[in-house]
Amino acid sequence: MGNQILKILGAEDTINDIETFTYDSLYMQLFEAFFPNLNLDQITPGENAEEMAANIQALIDLLAESILEIDLSFISSRAIV
């Protein structure tokens, strides 16, 4: 079901196992699909856990500040990665 949703949204990656949720590229594709007006060009997929955590944190901050306008500081990007 998750892969069907991703396909409808135009995401390229598919979910093969739970590890997929630790990759920043999945979240970047989801953000691009959900929020096509946002410019995410400045965020490139990370090559290691630290870079991926920084990217996911940037997405969390963007979601908190520009979209939901609520505090999401309780969500840890490092815990996701």
C-alpha positions as CSV (number, residue, x, y, z in Angstrom):
1,M,0.0,0.0,0.0
2,G,2.8,2.4,0.8
3,N,4.4,1.7,-2.6
4,Q,1.1,2.5,-4.3
5,I,0.9,5.8,-2.6
6,L,4.5,6.6,-3.5
7,K,3.8,5.7,-7.1
8,I,0.8,8.0,-7.2
9,L,2.8,10.8,-5.8
10,G,5.5,10.3,-8.4
11,A,8.2,9.1,-6.0
12,E,11.0,7.1,-7.7
13,D,12.0,5.0,-4.7
14,T,10.0,2.0,-3.5
15,I,9.8,0.6,0.0
16,N,11.4,-2.9,0.1
17,D,12.1,-3.0,3.8
18,I,12.0,-0.8,6.9
19,E,15.6,0.4,6.3
20,T,14.2,2.5,3.4
21,F,12.8,4.9,6.0
22,T,16.3,5.8,7.2
23,Y,17.3,7.3,3.8
24,D,16.9,11.0,3.3
25,S,16.2,10.5,-0.4
26,L,12.8,8.9,0.4
27,Y,11.7,11.9,2.5
28,M,13.0,14.4,-0.1
29,Q,10.9,12.7,-2.7
30,L,7.9,12.7,-0.5
31,F,8.3,16.4,0.2
32,E,8.6,17.1,-3.5
33,A,5.5,15.2,-4.2
34,F,3.4,16.6,-1.3
35,F,4.7,20.2,-1.7
36,P,5.6,20.8,-5.4
37,N,5.9,24.6,-4.9
38,L,8.7,24.2,-2.4
39,N,12.2,24.5,-3.8
40,L,14.3,21.7,-2.4
41,D,17.2,22.1,-4.9
42,Q,19.6,23.2,-2.1
43,I,19.2,19.8,-0.4
44,T,21.1,17.0,-2.1
45,P,21.0,13.3,-0.9
46,G,23.5,12.7,1.9
47,E,26.3,10.2,1.5
48,N,26.6,9.2,5.1
49,A,24.4,9.2,8.2
50,E,25.5,12.6,9.4
51,E,24.6,14.3,6.0
52,M,21.3,12.4,5.8
53,A,20.4,13.5,9.4
54,A,21.2,17.1,8.4
55,N,18.9,16.8,5.4
56,I,16.1,15.3,7.3
57,Q,16.5,18.0,9.9
58,A,16.2,20.6,7.2
59,L,13.0,19.0,6.0
60,I,11.6,18.8,9.5
61,D,12.4,22.5,10.0
62,L,10.8,23.4,6.7
63,L,7.7,21.5,7.6
64,A,7.5,23.1,11.0
65,E,8.2,26.7,9.9
66,S,6.7,27.0,6.4
67,I,3.9,24.4,6.3
68,L,2.5,23.5,9.7
69,E,3.8,26.5,11.6
70,I,4.2,24.4,14.8
71,D,7.1,23.3,16.9
72,L,8.5,20.0,15.8
73,S,11.7,20.1,17.9
74,F,10.7,16.9,19.6
75,I,11.3,15.0,16.3
76,S,15.0,13.9,16.1
77,S,16.4,13.5,12.6
78,R,19.3,11.4,14.1
79,A,16.7,9.0,15.5
80,I,15.1,8.6,12.0
81,V,18.5,7.9,10.4
